Amino acid sequence: MSTAETSRFVRLRVELVVEVDDRDELIKAALRRVASDREMPQEERAHVENAVTEDTAEALAYLVEPFDLVSGVPGVELQQASWSSEPIVYDPDSPDWGIDDDDVDEDGDDDEVGRAGGIG
C-alpha cells in the first residue's frame, strides 16, 4: 500500500491505571480548574463541582486533557478526543486481571464507561 493509499488519520488508544494517594488534593485541583473556566455556564458549574467532589474518577477525568498529550507532537493535529475514567479493583498479580479486561464485553465490543469529553 502506498502512502497515498493509507489514511492520514490514526486512532491512538492509551490506557492508564493511576493510584490516587491524596483524594483531597485531587479534588482541590479539579475545583480550581472548574473555577478558572470562564466559559462554563453557572448552572453547569454547580453540577461539575458536585461531580468532582463526590467522585475521584470524575475529578481525574476533569483534569486530564487529551490535547496536552499530542499538542507538542510535530506534524499532528488533534481531530477528536474522548476519554473516560472509573474506579477499578487493581491487582496486577492476579491471573484474572488485565489492563483491557473492563473494555470488552461478552460480545467483544468495546464499551466506553464513565465521563467522556470531546474535541472537534
For each residue, the residues with C-beta under 8 A, 3 or more apart:
1: 5 6
2: 5 6
3: 6
4:
5: 1 2
6: 1 2 3
7: 10
8:
9: 79
10: 7
11:
12: 70
13:
14: 69
15: 99 100 103
16:
17: 88 90 99
18: 60
19: 90
20: 23 26 56 60
21:
22: 25 26
23: 20 26 27 56
24: 27 28
25: 22 28 29
26: 20 22 23 29 30 56 59 60 63
27: 23 24 30 31 52 53 56 59
28: 24 25 31 32
29: 25 26 32 33 59 63
30: 26 27 33 34 52 58 59 60 62 63
31: 27 28 34 35 49 52 53
32: 28 29 35 36
33: 29 30 36 37 62 63
34: 30 31 37 40 45 48 49 52 62
35: 31 32
36: 32 33
37: 33 34 40 45
38:
39:
40: 34 37 44 45 48
41: 44 45
42: 45 46
43: 46 47
44: 40 41 47 48
45: 34 37 40 41 42 48 49
46: 42 43 49 50
47: 43 44 50 51
48: 34 40 44 45 51 52 62
49: 31 34 45 46 52 53
50: 46 47 53 54
51: 47 48 54 55 58 62
52: 27 30 31 34 48 49 55 58 59 62
53: 27 31 49 50 59
54: 50 51 58
55: 51 52 58 59
56: 20 23 26 27 59 60 87
57: 60 61 85 86 87 114 115
58: 30 51 52 54 55 61 62 85 115
59: 26 27 29 30 52 53 55 56 62 63
60: 18 20 26 30 56 57 63 64 85
61: 57 58 64 83 84 85 114 115 117
62: 30 33 34 48 51 52 58 59 115
63: 26 29 30 33 59 60
64: 60 61 83 85
65: 68 69
66: 69 70 78 81 82 83 117 119
67: 70 71 78 81 119
68: 65 71
69: 14 65 66
70: 12 66 67 73 76 78
71: 67 68 78
72:
73: 70 76
74:
75:
76: 70 73
77:
78: 66 67 70 71 81 119 120
79: 9 119 120
80: 118 119 120
81: 66 67 78 117 118 119 120
82: 66 112 116 117 118
83: 61 64 66 115 116 117
84: 61 112 113 114 115 116
85: 57 58 60 61 64 114 115
86: 57 102 113 114
87: 56 57
88: 17 102
89: 97
90: 17 19 97
91: 94 97
92: 97
93: 97
94: 91 97
95:
96: 101
97: 89 90 91 92 93 94 101
98: 101
99: 15 17
100: 15 103 104
101: 96 97 98 104
102: 86 88 111 113
103: 15 100 110 111
104: 100 101 108 109 110 111
105: 108 109 111
106:
107:
108: 104 105
109: 104 105
110: 103 104
111: 102 103 104 105
112: 82 84 116
113: 84 86 102
114: 57 61 84 85 86
115: 57 58 61 62 83 84 85
116: 82 83 84 112
117: 61 66 81 82 83
118: 80 81 82
119: 66 67 78 79 80 81
120: 78 79 80 81
